[in-house]
Amino acid sequence: MRFGKETEEEPRLGIAPLVDIVFLLLIFFMLTSHFEIASGVRIRLPKVTQKAYNAEELKVTVLVDRTGQVYFRGKKVSLTQL
């Protein structure tokens, strides 16, 4: 009578105990850590003295045609006037 070899199972590392250990470590570090609110430096910001400007008012259009004529706001001007 011949008996087959018994195969040994390789030991496995269960995931449930690892999850428990991770949570215990997390709770430990949360309870033993010291949280401190950082106190900042108080500063006084200056008050605004100018009114807000509209960026659209600051836009200008300068056109130059093929002949080199310069137009500013629809009127023909020279480079020195520009």
C-alpha positions as CSV (number, residue, x, y, z in Angstrom):
1,M,0.0,0.0,0.0
2,R,1.5,3.2,-1.1
3,F,0.7,6.5,0.6
4,G,0.9,9.8,-1.2
5,K,3.2,12.5,0.2
6,E,1.4,15.0,2.3
7,T,1.8,18.4,0.9
8,E,2.4,21.1,3.4
9,E,0.5,24.3,2.9
10,E,2.6,27.4,2.9
11,P,1.6,29.7,5.8
12,R,-0.5,32.6,4.7
13,L,-0.5,36.0,6.2
14,G,-4.1,37.0,7.0
15,I,-5.2,40.4,6.0
16,A,-7.7,40.9,8.9
17,P,-5.1,41.0,11.6
18,L,-3.0,43.5,9.5
19,V,-6.1,45.8,9.2
20,D,-6.6,45.6,12.9
21,I,-3.0,46.5,13.6
22,V,-3.1,49.5,11.2
23,F,-6.3,50.8,12.9
24,L,-4.8,50.4,16.4
25,L,-1.6,52.3,15.3
26,L,-3.8,55.0,13.8
27,I,-5.8,55.4,17.0
28,F,-2.6,55.3,19.1
29,F,-0.9,58.1,17.1
30,M,-4.1,60.2,17.1
31,L,-4.5,60.0,20.8
32,T,-0.8,60.6,21.7
33,S,-0.1,63.4,19.3
34,H,-0.4,67.0,20.4
35,F,-2.3,69.3,18.1
36,E,-1.5,73.0,18.4
37,I,-3.1,75.8,16.5
38,A,-0.4,78.0,15.1
39,S,-0.7,81.5,16.2
40,G,-0.2,83.9,13.3
41,V,1.1,87.4,13.3
42,R,-1.6,90.0,13.2
43,I,-1.2,92.6,10.5
44,R,-3.2,95.6,9.5
45,L,-3.8,95.7,5.8
46,P,-4.0,99.2,4.2
47,K,-7.3,100.5,3.2
48,V,-8.0,101.0,-0.5
49,T,-7.7,104.7,-1.5
50,Q,-8.3,104.3,-5.2
51,K,-11.4,103.2,-6.9
52,A,-11.3,100.0,-8.9
53,Y,-10.6,100.6,-12.6
54,N,-12.3,98.9,-15.4
55,A,-9.8,96.9,-17.5
56,E,-12.0,97.5,-20.6
57,E,-11.3,101.3,-20.3
58,L,-7.5,100.6,-20.5
59,K,-7.7,98.7,-23.7
60,V,-6.6,100.5,-26.8
61,T,-6.5,99.4,-30.4
62,V,-3.7,100.5,-32.8
63,L,-4.1,99.5,-36.4
64,V,-1.3,99.6,-39.0
65,D,-2.3,99.0,-42.7
66,R,-0.1,97.7,-45.5
67,T,1.2,101.1,-46.4
68,G,2.4,101.8,-42.9
69,Q,-0.4,104.2,-41.9
70,V,-1.1,104.1,-38.2
71,Y,-4.7,104.5,-36.8
72,F,-5.5,105.1,-33.2
73,R,-9.1,104.8,-32.1
74,G,-10.2,105.0,-35.7
75,K,-8.2,108.2,-36.5
76,K,-5.1,108.5,-38.6
77,V,-2.1,109.5,-36.5
78,S,1.7,109.7,-36.9
79,L,4.1,107.7,-34.9
80,T,5.2,110.7,-32.9
81,Q,1.6,111.5,-31.9
82,L,1.1,107.9,-30.8
